[in-house]
Amino acid sequence: MSDAVVVKTSRLGYQETIATLTAAMTAAGNTVFATIDQAAAAAGVGLTLRPTTLIVFGNPKGGTPLMQAYPLSALELPLKLLVWEEDGVHVAYLRISAALSVLGEALPPERLAAMDGALDALSSSVS
């Protein structure tokens, strides 16, 4: 797996991991834009999937200026955390600095470092 992808094992159960992450996101001033239950979506078309949820969140005060200056950054913003259950509960994210590096633009390294730090802190809140 690439260094761009970070996977941590949660010390909590599946639903508690999602609830704790969501609470930590909002406490940090973020907006949770969507919580996508991918297992439920699969069940809706007659397929099965391990418990899997994608949480889409961000802070428009931080993300909007980046998207204004670098429109392609909106391909990866807002931020995302993936939670799934398979031999334990896991949380994963793509480092935003790595995700945005493919855009070929000189994005502000301090802004990218702050977003990577936020993803690390949030995922560490359950690991």
CORLINNOR-V626403 format. One record per residue. N is the residue number from 1. RES is the residue in one letter. OMEGA is omega in degrees with one decimal (NA if undefined). Layout:
BEGIN
n=N res=RES omega=OMEGA
n=N res=RES omega=OMEGA
END
This chain:
BEGIN
n=1 res=M omega=-178.9
n=2 res=S omega=173.3
n=3 res=D omega=-179.8
n=4 res=A omega=-179.0
n=5 res=V omega=178.8
n=6 res=V omega=177.6
n=7 res=V omega=177.5
n=8 res=K omega=176.3
n=9 res=T omega=179.7
n=10 res=S omega=174.7
n=11 res=R omega=-175.0
n=12 res=L omega=173.0
n=13 res=G omega=-174.8
n=14 res=Y omega=-177.7
n=15 res=Q omega=179.3
n=16 res=E omega=176.3
n=17 res=T omega=179.8
n=18 res=I omega=-179.7
n=19 res=A omega=-179.4
n=20 res=T omega=178.0
n=21 res=L omega=-179.4
n=22 res=T omega=178.4
n=23 res=A omega=179.3
n=24 res=A omega=178.5
n=25 res=M omega=-177.9
n=26 res=T omega=177.9
n=27 res=A omega=179.5
n=28 res=A omega=177.4
n=29 res=G omega=179.5
n=30 res=N omega=172.0
n=31 res=T omega=172.9
n=32 res=V omega=-176.2
n=33 res=F omega=-179.0
n=34 res=A omega=170.4
n=35 res=T omega=-172.0
n=36 res=I omega=177.3
n=37 res=D omega=-174.9
n=38 res=Q omega=176.5
n=39 res=A omega=178.0
n=40 res=A omega=177.8
n=41 res=A omega=177.9
n=42 res=A omega=179.8
n=43 res=A omega=179.2
n=44 res=G omega=177.2
n=45 res=V omega=174.7
n=46 res=G omega=179.4
n=47 res=L omega=177.2
n=48 res=T omega=177.9
n=49 res=L omega=175.5
n=50 res=R omega=176.9
n=51 res=P omega=-175.0
n=52 res=T omega=-179.4
n=53 res=T omega=174.7
n=54 res=L omega=178.3
n=55 res=I omega=-178.5
n=56 res=V omega=-173.0
n=57 res=F omega=175.5
n=58 res=G omega=178.1
n=59 res=N omega=-178.0
n=60 res=P omega=177.8
n=61 res=K omega=179.3
n=62 res=G omega=-175.5
n=63 res=G omega=-176.2
n=64 res=T omega=178.4
n=65 res=P omega=178.3
n=66 res=L omega=179.3
n=67 res=M omega=177.0
n=68 res=Q omega=-177.8
n=69 res=A omega=-175.5
n=70 res=Y omega=-174.0
n=71 res=P omega=-178.7
n=72 res=L omega=178.3
n=73 res=S omega=177.6
n=74 res=A omega=173.9
n=75 res=L omega=-177.4
n=76 res=E omega=177.6
n=77 res=L omega=3.7
n=78 res=P omega=-178.8
n=79 res=L omega=-178.3
n=80 res=K omega=168.9
n=81 res=L omega=177.8
n=82 res=L omega=176.7
n=83 res=V omega=175.6
n=84 res=W omega=-178.9
n=85 res=E omega=177.2
n=86 res=E omega=-173.6
n=87 res=D omega=-175.2
n=88 res=G omega=179.7
n=89 res=V omega=-175.5
n=90 res=H omega=176.4
n=91 res=V omega=-178.8
n=92 res=A omega=173.2
n=93 res=Y omega=174.2
n=94 res=L omega=177.8
n=95 res=R omega=-177.1
n=96 res=I omega=177.7
n=97 res=S omega=178.1
n=98 res=A omega=-178.7
n=99 res=A omega=-177.2
n=100 res=L omega=-179.2
n=101 res=S omega=-179.5
n=102 res=V omega=-177.9
n=103 res=L omega=177.5
n=104 res=G omega=177.3
n=105 res=E omega=179.8
n=106 res=A omega=179.1
n=107 res=L omega=-176.5
n=108 res=P omega=-176.5
n=109 res=P omega=-179.9
n=110 res=E omega=177.8
n=111 res=R omega=178.8
n=112 res=L omega=178.5
n=113 res=A omega=178.9
n=114 res=A omega=179.4
n=115 res=M omega=175.8
n=116 res=D omega=178.9
n=117 res=G omega=178.2
n=118 res=A omega=177.6
n=119 res=L omega=179.2
n=120 res=D omega=-178.8
n=121 res=A omega=179.6
n=122 res=L omega=-179.0
n=123 res=S omega=178.1
n=124 res=S omega=-179.9
n=125 res=S omega=178.4
n=126 res=V omega=-177.3
n=127 res=S omega=NA
END
